[in-house]
Amino acid sequence: MMIPEAKQAAVIRALSAAFGVQDFDDIRLLTGGLSPSLVFRMIVRGQPYLLRVIVRRQAVYDPTREFACMKLASEAGIAPRIWYANVEDMVLITDFVEAKPFPDDMALRLAPTIRRLHSLPHFPTPQMGNYLDVMDGLVRRFQTARLLPDSITEELFRGYSEVIRVYPRHHTDLVASHNDLKPQNIVFDGERSWLVDWEAAFLNDPYVDLAVAANFFVKDEAQAEDYLRAYFGEPAGDYRRARFTLMRQAMHVFYAAFLMLQVAGSGLPIASDMTAPDFREFHQRLISGEVGLVTAEERLQYARVH
C-alpha cells in the first residue's frame, strides 16, 4: 500500500467520513514538489479525487492555518472543493482537477484569480513575523555563509541592498496570499485557474504573489503591463509598476539564497561556476514538467538561474 502504515487508519477515517467507504478503487502518487507531504490522485466510486497526507509537522508549517486558508479559497471558487479536512490527522481530500496545458496568455488569465485571492478575508498570520524581514534574514545568512566567492556575489548583494532599502517592507496593505504560485500549484482546466497546495498561505504583501507568478508566465515588458492592468483593473501607473519590478528583483535573490542554503545543507558541493540555462527557457521547462526541483542538483541549477 502506498499510504504509510502510520497514516493508514487516518486515511480510512477520511474515506469513511467523505464517501462512506474504507478503500479506494485506485491510487497513484503525484511527485515533483518541494513539500514533504504525500499527494495522491485516487479513484473512489469511479471519480478522481486528490488525497493529501501530511506525514510530519514542521516548525514553520501549521496545518491549521493551511486548511483555514484553503477553506476560504475553496468557498471563493479559486481552490478545488474540499470533501474532508482533518487537522489532527493531517489528512485532506479535495476534488481532483484534470490539468490542461497552460495557454500563451496564462498571465492575463491568472491575474483576476490573484485579484480574487487578495480580496478574501484576512488569512491567519504566521508566527515567523514579517515576510520580507524573514527573507532578508535568509539572504544575510547566505551572504555570511560565503558559499560563493565575493567576485560573484558582490554585484548581487549591492543591487539587493538598494532594492531592500527603498522597498516599503512594512507597508500596511497586506492581503490573503498564496505565496507559492508556481506552475505545480496552479491547475488550468481549459477555462479557469485553480490554486492548490496552501502550505505557504498567510497574510502578506500582494506583490509577492504577483512577482512569483510573473516569473513563470510574464514573458516581456508589454505583457507585464497587461498583467498588471488585468490585476488592478486599470493601468498600473509608475508607483505600482516600480513596486512590482523591485519585488521581482528581490524574489530572485530570495530564491537563490534559499535554494543555495538548502543545497549546502544537503552536502552537495557548490562550485563557483555560475553557468546556467536561459531564465525564460528554464521556466518553460519547469512549466512543461521537463525538469523538476526534486534533487539537490536541480535546485542548485534553479538557484543559478535566478
Protein Blocks (a to p, Z undefined) as FASTA:
>chain_A
ZZdfklmmmmmmmmmmmnopabdfbdcddehiabfbdcddddeehiacdddddfbdcfkb
cfklmmmmmmmmmmnopaccdfbdcfklopacddddddddddfklmmmmmmmmmmmmmpc
cddddfkbpfklmmmmmmmmmmmnomacfklmmmmmmmmmmmmmmpcfkbckbccdekla
cfklpccehjaccdehjllgccddfklmmmmmmmmmmmbfklmmmmmmmmnopaebjmlm
mmmmmmmmmmmmmmmmmmmmmmmmnopacdfblcdcdfklmmmmmmnomacckbmmlmmm
mmmmZZ
